[in-house]
Amino acid sequence: MFLGPLVGKGAGRYELINTERGTVLATHVEPAFESKTRRRGLLGRDSVPDDYALIIAPCSSVHTFFMRFSLDLVFVSKDGTVVKTCRSVKPWRMAGAWRAFAVIEAAAGFIDRTEIVPGEVVGLREIPERRRASDVIPPLTGTPSHEAGGPKTSEVGGSKTQEAGRPKPVTLADIIGHRTPLGWFESVAIVQEMCAAVLARLPADDPCVPELADIALTDVGGVALLARGPEGHSLVRRACLVLLSLTPEVRLPTELRLFALGGLSPTPRFKSLQELHTELEFYERPDRPVIVRGVYKRYRHLSGPAAPLEEVKPPDVLEPPLSRPPGYRPWWKRKSVWNGIFVLVLTLVAATVIWEWRRPEGRWLREDVDRVTQVASGVAHRAADAARGYRDVAWRKLGLASAEPTSAPSVVEADAPAAAEPAEPRRVIPPSPRPQEPQAPPAVPPLGPPQPGEPPAAAALVPPQPGAATPAPVSSQSPTAGAVAAAPTTVYSAADPLVVPPELLRPVLPKGPPPGVRSEDLPEVEVLVSATGQVETVKLLSSGAAGPRAAMMLSVVKTWAFKPATRAGQPVRYRYRMRLTR
């Protein structure tokens, strides 16, 4: 974070610098990192000086409510890159940027005066006590090297010589030690000048890339090699190390970063220093000597004439300042970490469910799961019925419906009264035949003498009572072929108010449907109960039920025992409709 040096420091100790162009943006910088100072900002002030800047962080949006003057706003990211600029923001306005980490507030005209644009990088630098606050760092402009005269440093026989009146050259170790701000294009220009100086040596000199303390910049925009350098090293690798030493990897563009890392790989992509020098020209800007001379002047101005260069401790070895290895990603951005967390949470949930399921007091969990399953089943059944209804309507409109109805008989509620009607032959699954058991004798004795010509085994019909249902002949439903039923032929139903309905004796069924199940979703059967309380016939009225399961259900119903229906105290046959609750 570029605001690191300003944390815990007061105002007036640092200045704001454009690290790419080397210009001073503001000589008086005030931090606003605490909650109180961030809320106050510049409220209550009538104006601020032109060289003043207030940095509010962390902050991505600001307002100018109750302000007394207009402001210029510069939104920057955490590394100091300018994200957005806003000129002359009047009072009672708002502004913000999504990727901003800090906001620089200055007087109106600050952006036009400093010519700062999005994409540039700003930084902080401590102000030396010996330098006045009004000094300005010279920009990267000047006369070309061939038009300006200056000191010349040469190397004769491996020893350093300096002409009279010439200032001491500035080494790369001094620039790095004093933390002189450099742009990536300036580092490229310095490396290109260094490669040209190494390649200009004779083959007999055994060209080598020296250490940073032996690579010097001159005031004419050149690079002088003050020593031979270590032997037995790769020139390509050491040139890439110089580039990464001048500009950290995070500040380099992506293409240039890959270029430098390609030269540091175990199998470098460049076979020689000449090839690297040629390929690096693609990233170079024009006027290389002017750029190098601007770095030299900037260092001289920032360090001051009284600063002895011997006090700065240069790096011992030439190593790239890589804070993180290539391809490094924080742990919270790694997919493997999140996959492990997901598997751990899933395992804990599964273990908890299994533990609660097996415990006796965990019965509530099983009941809740059953209830949810039943509700889901009911919703699915209703959705299927609605889909079938829409399908039938569509088929009828398209003329695709068949002439014969294929739907099942309509379902009638168990408690709805139905008129007695003649029994029709129905297709049921009879129970296992019992030929050895004779038919039970008629439970209703004849009320009168038999008529002449009537078989003695035939039972007399009960005379119809007022309001009674009209008797209708019922076809034989005996499971044994050819057997004649000896029970009364009159079949009553819920339409006759004088008949007491039968009662189920065996088995005992629940009174209501299971939780979460509608009564209309239960299977409905029509049972013909004989005068002896046995089931003569059974018919399934629910639609969509067929197959072996339905056949087994009907076979079970055939074994039920009822208390027969009575009329005037006499057992009678009764057609009974009911819902199966189990």
Stockholm file with secondary structure:
# STOCKHOLM 1.0

chainA/1-582         MFLGPLVGKGAGRYELINTERGTVLATHVEPAFESKTRRRGLLGRDSVPDDYALIIAPCSSVHTFFMRFSLDLVFVSKDGTVVKTCRSVKPWRMAGAWRAFAVIEAAAGFIDRTEIVPGEVVGLREIPERRRASDVIPPLTGTPSHEAGGPKTSEVGGSKTQEAGRPKPVTLADIIGHRTPLGWFESVAIVQEMCAAVLARLPADDPCVPELADIALTDVGGVALLARGPEGHSLVRRACLVLLSLTPEVRLPTELRLFALGGLSPTPRFKSLQELHTELEFYERPDRPVIVRGVYKRYRHLSGPAAPLEEVKPPDVLEPPLSRPPGYRPWWKRKSVWNGIFVLVLTLVAATVIWEWRRPEGRWLREDVDRVTQVASGVAHRAADAARGYRDVAWRKLGLASAEPTSAPSVVEADAPAAAEPAEPRRVIPPSPRPQEPQAPPAVPPLGPPQPGEPPAAAALVPPQPGAATPAPVSSQSPTAGAVAAAPTTVYSAADPLVVPPELLRPVLPKGPPPGVRSEDLPEVEVLVSATGQVETVKLLSSGAAGPRAAMMLSVVKTWAFKPATRAGQPVRYRYRMRLTR
#=GR chainA/1-582 SS CTTGGGTTCCTTSEEEEETTTTEEEESEEEEECSHHHHHHTTTTCSCCCTTEEEEECSCSEEECTTCSSCEEEEEECTTSBEEEEEEEECSSCEEECTTCSEEEEEETTHHHHHTCCTTCBEEEEECCTTSCTTCCCCCSCCCCTTTSCCCCEEEETTEEEECTTCCCCEEHHHHHHTTCCCCHHHHHHHHHHHHHHHHTSCGGGCCCCCCGGGEEECTTSCEEECSCCCSSSCHHHHHHHHHHHHSCGGGSCHHHHHHHHHHHSSSCSCSSHHHHHHHGGGGCCSCHHHHHHHHHHHHHHHHCTTCCGGGSCCCSSCCCCCSSCTTCCCGGGCHHHHHHHHHHHHHHHHHHHHHHHHSGGGHHHHHHHHHHHHHHHHHHHHHHHHHHHHHHHHHHHHTCCCSSCCSCCCCCCTTSCCCCCCCCCCCCCCCCCCTTSCCCCCSSCCSSCCCTTCCTTSCCCCCCCTTCCCCCCCCCCCSSTTCCCCSCSCEECTTCTTEECCEEEESCCCSSCCTTCCGGGSCEEEEEECTTSBEEEEEECCTTCCSHHHHHHHHHHTTCEEECEEETTEEEEEEEEEECCC
#=GC SS_cons         CTTGGGTTCCTTSEEEEETTTTEEEESEEEEECSHHHHHHTTTTCSCCCTTEEEEECSCSEEECTTCSSCEEEEEECTTSBEEEEEEEECSSCEEECTTCSEEEEEETTHHHHHTCCTTCBEEEEECCTTSCTTCCCCCSCCCCTTTSCCCCEEEETTEEEECTTCCCCEEHHHHHHTTCCCCHHHHHHHHHHHHHHHHTSCGGGCCCCCCGGGEEECTTSCEEECSCCCSSSCHHHHHHHHHHHHSCGGGSCHHHHHHHHHHHSSSCSCSSHHHHHHHGGGGCCSCHHHHHHHHHHHHHHHHCTTCCGGGSCCCSSCCCCCSSCTTCCCGGGCHHHHHHHHHHHHHHHHHHHHHHHHSGGGHHHHHHHHHHHHHHHHHHHHHHHHHHHHHHHHHHHHTCCCSSCCSCCCCCCTTSCCCCCCCCCCCCCCCCCCTTSCCCCCSSCCSSCCCTTCCTTSCCCCCCCTTCCCCCCCCCCCSSTTCCCCSCSCEECTTCTTEECCEEEESCCCSSCCTTCCGGGSCEEEEEECTTSBEEEEEECCTTCCSHHHHHHHHHHTTCEEECEEETTEEEEEEEEEECCC
//
